[in-house]
Amino acid sequence: MSTIELKNIITEHLSHIDDVSFLNAIKTIIESKASLGTYELNDYQKNRINLARLQLKKRQTITHEDLQKEIDLWLSSK
């Protein structure tokens, strides 16, 4: 199926949908793809993501509450 055919099918289906939440979600997806294109991560970003995944696997995590306490402590020491 060609790109043009897919666009036509999607447009036809969208014209029959009245769900505002769904249409807003589709709009967000389309805007992010149309305006940004494909985002390329640099090596540093890829390494940080891999490190975070490893920490998650090892259960080296912190609760949101504990993180907030650390942030508050850090901000109060400035």
N, CA, C and O atoms as CSV, one atom per row, in Angstrom:
chain,resi,resn,atom,element,x,y,z
A,1,MET,N,N,0.845,-1.165,0.000
A,1,MET,CA,C,0.000,0.000,0.000
A,1,MET,C,C,0.901,1.241,0.000
A,1,MET,O,O,1.866,1.312,0.761
A,2,SER,N,N,0.589,2.190,-0.833
A,2,SER,CA,C,1.427,3.381,-0.951
A,2,SER,C,C,1.140,4.369,0.181
A,2,SER,O,O,0.136,4.258,0.884
A,3,THR,N,N,2.029,5.317,0.335
A,3,THR,CA,C,1.860,6.358,1.344
A,3,THR,C,C,0.584,7.155,1.091
A,3,THR,O,O,-0.157,7.464,2.024
A,4,ILE,N,N,0.336,7.479,-0.146
A,4,ILE,CA,C,-0.861,8.254,-0.496
A,4,ILE,C,C,-2.131,7.476,-0.150
A,4,ILE,O,O,-3.085,8.042,0.383
A,5,GLU,N,N,-2.138,6.177,-0.456
A,5,GLU,CA,C,-3.303,5.354,-0.134
A,5,GLU,C,C,-3.535,5.302,1.378
A,5,GLU,O,O,-4.670,5.405,1.842
A,6,LEU,N,N,-2.453,5.142,2.137
A,6,LEU,CA,C,-2.572,5.105,3.597
A,6,LEU,C,C,-3.116,6.424,4.141
A,6,LEU,O,O,-3.994,6.434,5.004
A,7,LYS,N,N,-2.590,7.529,3.633
A,7,LYS,CA,C,-3.073,8.840,4.074
A,7,LYS,C,C,-4.561,9.002,3.783
A,7,LYS,O,O,-5.304,9.526,4.613
A,8,ASN,N,N,-4.993,8.560,2.619
A,8,ASN,CA,C,-6.409,8.663,2.260
A,8,ASN,C,C,-7.289,7.811,3.169
A,8,ASN,O,O,-8.363,8.247,3.583
A,9,ILE,N,N,-6.842,6.611,3.474
A,9,ILE,CA,C,-7.601,5.715,4.354
A,9,ILE,C,C,-7.701,6.324,5.752
A,9,ILE,O,O,-8.772,6.331,6.359
A,10,ILE,N,N,-6.584,6.831,6.255
A,10,ILE,CA,C,-6.574,7.429,7.591
A,10,ILE,C,C,-7.487,8.652,7.636
A,10,ILE,O,O,-8.258,8.824,8.580
A,11,THR,N,N,-7.397,9.488,6.624
A,11,THR,CA,C,-8.254,10.674,6.555
A,11,THR,C,C,-9.726,10.287,6.552
A,11,THR,O,O,-10.540,10.909,7.235
A,12,GLU,N,N,-10.061,9.273,5.791
A,12,GLU,CA,C,-11.458,8.812,5.719
A,12,GLU,C,C,-11.928,8.324,7.092
A,12,GLU,O,O,-13.020,8.675,7.539
A,13,HIS,N,N,-11.109,7.525,7.748
A,13,HIS,CA,C,-11.484,7.017,9.075
A,13,HIS,C,C,-11.614,8.156,10.078
A,13,HIS,O,O,-12.559,8.180,10.866
A,14,LEU,N,N,-10.675,9.102,10.056
A,14,LEU,CA,C,-10.704,10.214,10.998
A,14,LEU,C,C,-11.949,11.079,10.831
A,14,LEU,O,O,-12.450,11.650,11.800
A,15,SER,N,N,-12.438,11.170,9.615
A,15,SER,CA,C,-13.617,12.003,9.369
A,15,SER,C,C,-14.867,11.452,10.054
A,15,SER,O,O,-15.864,12.163,10.180
A,16,HIS,N,N,-14.827,10.202,10.495
A,16,HIS,CA,C,-15.986,9.580,11.151
A,16,HIS,C,C,-15.830,9.484,12.666
A,16,HIS,O,O,-16.699,8.933,13.343
A,17,ILE,N,N,-14.745,10.007,13.197
A,17,ILE,CA,C,-14.480,9.918,14.637
A,17,ILE,C,C,-14.806,11.249,15.291
A,17,ILE,O,O,-14.360,12.303,14.837
A,18,ASP,N,N,-15.594,11.188,16.369
A,18,ASP,CA,C,-15.992,12.387,17.102
A,18,ASP,C,C,-15.408,12.447,18.514
A,18,ASP,O,O,-15.693,13.384,19.260
A,19,ASP,N,N,-14.606,11.473,18.882
A,19,ASP,CA,C,-14.008,11.405,20.214
A,19,ASP,C,C,-12.875,12.433,20.313
A,19,ASP,O,O,-11.815,12.256,19.714
A,20,VAL,N,N,-13.108,13.505,21.074
A,20,VAL,CA,C,-12.152,14.608,21.162
A,20,VAL,C,C,-10.819,14.155,21.761
A,20,VAL,O,O,-9.759,14.562,21.286
A,21,SER,N,N,-10.864,13.324,22.793
A,21,SER,CA,C,-9.632,12.844,23.427
A,21,SER,C,C,-8.785,12.048,22.440
A,21,SER,O,O,-7.570,12.232,22.360
A,22,PHE,N,N,-9.433,11.170,21.696
A,22,PHE,CA,C,-8.722,10.360,20.706
A,22,PHE,C,C,-8.126,11.252,19.620
A,22,PHE,O,O,-6.971,11.077,19.232
A,23,LEU,N,N,-8.910,12.203,19.135
A,23,LEU,CA,C,-8.430,13.097,18.077
A,23,LEU,C,C,-7.272,13.964,18.570
A,23,LEU,O,O,-6.340,14.235,17.812
A,24,ASN,N,N,-7.321,14.401,19.823
A,24,ASN,CA,C,-6.206,15.165,20.387
A,24,ASN,C,C,-4.948,14.313,20.487
A,24,ASN,O,O,-3.843,14.800,20.252
A,25,ALA,N,N,-5.116,13.046,20.835
A,25,ALA,CA,C,-3.969,12.141,20.904
A,25,ALA,C,C,-3.351,11.953,19.516
A,25,ALA,O,O,-2.129,11.995,19.367
A,26,ILE,N,N,-4.181,11.749,18.519
A,26,ILE,CA,C,-3.700,11.607,17.143
A,26,ILE,C,C,-2.999,12.891,16.693
A,26,ILE,O,O,-1.955,12.841,16.043
A,27,LYS,N,N,-3.577,14.029,17.041
A,27,LYS,CA,C,-2.992,15.325,16.683
A,27,LYS,C,C,-1.592,15.460,17.286
A,27,LYS,O,O,-0.665,15.911,16.614
A,28,THR,N,N,-1.445,15.072,18.543
A,28,THR,CA,C,-0.153,15.138,19.215
A,28,THR,C,C,0.874,14.258,18.515
A,28,THR,O,O,2.011,14.677,18.296
A,29,ILE,N,N,0.481,13.056,18.170
A,29,ILE,CA,C,1.380,12.133,17.467
A,29,ILE,C,C,1.801,12.724,16.127
A,29,ILE,O,O,2.981,12.710,15.778
A,30,ILE,N,N,0.844,13.236,15.388
A,30,ILE,CA,C,1.137,13.782,14.062
A,30,ILE,C,C,2.040,15.005,14.171
A,30,ILE,O,O,2.991,15.141,13.401
A,31,GLU,N,N,1.755,15.894,15.115
A,31,GLU,CA,C,2.573,17.090,15.268
A,31,GLU,C,C,4.004,16.748,15.659
A,31,GLU,O,O,4.945,17.382,15.180
A,32,SER,N,N,4.176,15.758,16.518
A,32,SER,CA,C,5.530,15.402,16.931
A,32,SER,C,C,6.316,14.797,15.774
A,32,SER,O,O,7.518,15.036,15.650
A,33,LYS,N,N,5.662,14.031,14.942
A,33,LYS,CA,C,6.330,13.418,13.794
A,33,LYS,C,C,6.600,14.443,12.707
A,33,LYS,O,O,7.676,14.452,12.109
A,34,ALA,N,N,5.632,15.300,12.453
A,34,ALA,CA,C,5.744,16.274,11.364
A,34,ALA,C,C,6.768,17.358,11.686
A,34,ALA,O,O,7.511,17.785,10.803
A,35,SER,N,N,6.815,17.806,12.938
A,35,SER,CA,C,7.689,18.924,13.257
A,35,SER,C,C,9.111,18.502,13.604
A,35,SER,O,O,10.058,19.239,13.330
A,36,LEU,N,N,9.269,17.338,14.198
A,36,LEU,CA,C,10.585,16.940,14.668
A,36,LEU,C,C,11.275,15.906,13.797
A,36,LEU,O,O,12.502,15.808,13.813
A,37,GLY,N,N,10.528,15.153,13.058
A,37,GLY,CA,C,11.146,14.077,12.306
A,37,GLY,C,C,11.652,13.016,13.259
A,37,GLY,O,O,11.105,12.853,14.349
A,38,THR,N,N,12.663,12.310,12.878
A,38,THR,CA,C,13.249,11.270,13.716
A,38,THR,C,C,14.342,11.874,14.580
A,38,THR,O,O,15.250,12.537,14.077
A,39,TYR,N,N,14.251,11.644,15.864
A,39,TYR,CA,C,15.239,12.174,16.797
A,39,TYR,C,C,16.379,11.184,16.931
A,39,TYR,O,O,16.158,10.006,17.209
A,40,GLU,N,N,17.575,11.653,16.737
A,40,GLU,CA,C,18.767,10.810,16.852
A,40,GLU,C,C,19.447,11.075,18.188
A,40,GLU,O,O,19.749,12.221,18.520
A,41,LEU,N,N,19.683,10.031,18.940
A,41,LEU,CA,C,20.397,10.163,20.202
A,41,LEU,C,C,21.896,10.165,19.935
A,41,LEU,O,O,22.382,9.465,19.046
A,42,ASN,N,N,22.627,10.965,20.721
A,42,ASN,CA,C,24.084,10.919,20.599
A,42,ASN,C,C,24.619,9.803,21.495
A,42,ASN,O,O,23.858,9.188,22.242
A,43,ASP,N,N,25.899,9.547,21.424
A,43,ASP,CA,C,26.490,8.433,22.181
A,43,ASP,C,C,26.318,8.612,23.686
A,43,ASP,O,O,26.051,7.645,24.400
A,44,TYR,N,N,26.470,9.836,24.169
A,44,TYR,CA,C,26.296,10.093,25.594
A,44,TYR,C,C,24.888,9.727,26.038
A,44,TYR,O,O,24.711,9.065,27.060
A,45,GLN,N,N,23.882,10.155,25.274
A,45,GLN,CA,C,22.490,9.868,25.616
A,45,GLN,C,C,22.224,8.364,25.592
A,45,GLN,O,O,21.549,7.839,26.478
A,46,LYS,N,N,22.747,7.677,24.591
A,46,LYS,CA,C,22.571,6.217,24.513
A,46,LYS,C,C,23.202,5.531,25.710
A,46,LYS,O,O,22.622,4.607,26.279
A,47,ASN,N,N,24.391,5.982,26.093
A,47,ASN,CA,C,25.080,5.385,27.247
A,47,ASN,C,C,24.304,5.627,28.537
A,47,ASN,O,O,24.205,4.732,29.376
A,48,ARG,N,N,23.753,6.831,28.700
A,48,ARG,CA,C,22.977,7.140,29.906
A,48,ARG,C,C,21.709,6.284,29.977
A,48,ARG,O,O,21.328,5.825,31.054
A,49,ILE,N,N,21.069,6.074,28.848
A,49,ILE,CA,C,19.869,5.226,28.807
A,49,ILE,C,C,20.237,3.791,29.165
A,49,ILE,O,O,19.530,3.141,29.936
A,50,ASN,N,N,21.329,3.298,28.612
A,50,ASN,CA,C,21.769,1.935,28.918
A,50,ASN,C,C,22.117,1.791,30.393
A,50,ASN,O,O,21.799,0.773,31.007
A,51,LEU,N,N,22.772,2.808,30.972
A,51,LEU,CA,C,23.091,2.781,32.394
A,51,LEU,C,C,21.815,2.759,33.231
A,51,LEU,O,O,21.720,2.010,34.203
A,52,ALA,N,N,20.847,3.571,32.860
A,52,ALA,CA,C,19.583,3.611,33.599
A,52,ALA,C,C,18.856,2.267,33.518
A,52,ALA,O,O,18.279,1.814,34.506
A,53,ARG,N,N,18.882,1.639,32.363
A,53,ARG,CA,C,18.255,0.316,32.223
A,53,ARG,C,C,18.946,-0.720,33.099
A,53,ARG,O,O,18.289,-1.560,33.714
A,54,LEU,N,N,20.264,-0.656,33.153
A,54,LEU,CA,C,21.032,-1.572,33.994
A,54,LEU,C,C,20.700,-1.347,35.467
A,54,LEU,O,O,20.518,-2.304,36.220
A,55,GLN,N,N,20.620,-0.083,35.874
A,55,GLN,CA,C,20.264,0.223,37.261
A,55,GLN,C,C,18.863,-0.286,37.587
A,55,GLN,O,O,18.624,-0.792,38.684
A,56,LEU,N,N,17.953,-0.154,36.655
A,56,LEU,CA,C,16.598,-0.640,36.858
A,56,LEU,C,C,16.586,-2.162,37.025
A,56,LEU,O,O,15.902,-2.687,37.903
A,57,LYS,N,N,17.344,-2.866,36.183
A,57,LYS,CA,C,17.422,-4.328,36.295
A,57,LYS,C,C,17.982,-4.752,37.643
A,57,LYS,O,O,17.547,-5.752,38.213
A,58,LYS,N,N,18.952,-3.989,38.155
A,58,LYS,CA,C,19.578,-4.308,39.439
A,58,LYS,C,C,18.776,-3.754,40.615
A,58,LYS,O,O,19.195,-3.841,41.769
A,59,ARG,N,N,17.611,-3.181,40.293
A,59,ARG,CA,C,16.736,-2.587,41.308
A,59,ARG,C,C,17.426,-1.481,42.087
A,59,ARG,O,O,17.161,-1.290,43.274
A,60,GLN,N,N,18.303,-0.761,41.423
A,60,GLN,CA,C,18.971,0.385,42.029
A,60,GLN,C,C,18.128,1.624,41.745
A,60,GLN,O,O,18.503,2.494,40.959
A,61,THR,N,N,16.980,1.672,42.411
A,61,THR,CA,C,16.027,2.747,42.172
A,61,THR,C,C,15.772,3.505,43.462
A,61,THR,O,O,16.215,3.102,44.538
A,62,ILE,N,N,15.057,4.600,43.337
A,62,ILE,CA,C,14.707,5.436,44.477
A,62,ILE,C,C,13.236,5.818,44.321
A,62,ILE,O,O,12.750,6.028,43.209
A,63,THR,N,N,12.551,5.904,45.432
A,63,THR,CA,C,11.149,6.298,45.363
A,63,THR,C,C,11.042,7.784,45.038
A,63,THR,O,O,11.985,8.548,45.242
A,64,HIS,N,N,9.903,8.169,44.539
A,64,HIS,CA,C,9.672,9.570,44.224
A,64,HIS,C,C,9.788,10.420,45.488
A,64,HIS,O,O,10.354,11.513,45.468
A,65,GLU,N,N,9.252,9.908,46.568
A,65,GLU,CA,C,9.289,10.634,47.839
A,65,GLU,C,C,10.728,10.864,48.302
A,65,GLU,O,O,11.083,11.971,48.707
A,66,ASP,N,N,11.554,9.818,48.243
A,66,ASP,CA,C,12.962,9.959,48.641
A,66,ASP,C,C,13.710,10.906,47.714
A,66,ASP,O,O,14.567,11.671,48.157
A,67,LEU,N,N,13.387,10.855,46.448
A,67,LEU,CA,C,14.013,11.762,45.496
A,67,LEU,C,C,13.654,13.202,45.812
A,67,LEU,O,O,14.514,14.082,45.765
A,68,GLN,N,N,12.384,13.452,46.136
A,68,GLN,CA,C,11.959,14.807,46.502
A,68,GLN,C,C,12.722,15.296,47.725
A,68,GLN,O,O,13.119,16.459,47.787
A,69,LYS,N,N,12.929,14.408,48.702
A,69,LYS,CA,C,13.688,14.778,49.899
A,69,LYS,C,C,15.113,15.158,49.538
A,69,LYS,O,O,15.642,16.144,50.052
A,70,GLU,N,N,15.746,14.380,48.652
A,70,GLU,CA,C,17.109,14.689,48.214
A,70,GLU,C,C,17.168,16.025,47.486
A,70,GLU,O,O,18.088,16.815,47.697
A,71,ILE,N,N,16.190,16.274,46.633
A,71,ILE,CA,C,16.146,17.538,45.890
A,71,ILE,C,C,15.966,18.701,46.859
A,71,ILE,O,O,16.660,19.712,46.753
A,72,ASP,N,N,15.042,18.562,47.800
A,72,ASP,CA,C,14.817,19.615,48.790
A,72,ASP,C,C,16.074,19.890,49.601
A,72,ASP,O,O,16.412,21.044,49.864
A,73,LEU,N,N,16.759,18.835,49.992
A,73,LEU,CA,C,18.001,18.985,50.752
A,73,LEU,C,C,19.054,19.698,49.912
A,73,LEU,O,O,19.747,20.592,50.398
A,74,TRP,N,N,19.167,19.302,48.666
A,74,TRP,CA,C,20.148,19.916,47.763
A,74,TRP,C,C,19.829,21.394,47.545
A,74,TRP,O,O,20.726,22.237,47.570
A,75,LEU,N,N,18.551,21.707,47.331
A,75,LEU,CA,C,18.159,23.098,47.098
A,75,LEU,C,C,18.361,23.961,48.346
A,75,LEU,O,O,18.725,25.132,48.240
A,76,SER,N,N,18.127,23.389,49.517
A,76,SER,CA,C,18.286,24.172,50.743
A,76,SER,C,C,19.758,24.401,51.083
A,76,SER,O,O,20.070,25.299,51.865
A,77,SER,N,N,20.657,23.616,50.521
A,77,SER,CA,C,22.090,23.793,50.816
A,77,SER,C,C,22.750,24.799,49.871
A,77,SER,O,O,23.923,25.128,50.048
A,78,LYS,N,N,22.023,25.283,48.885
A,78,LYS,CA,C,22.589,26.249,47.926
A,78,LYS,C,C,22.576,27.644,48.481
A,78,LYS,O,O,23.014,28.579,47.811
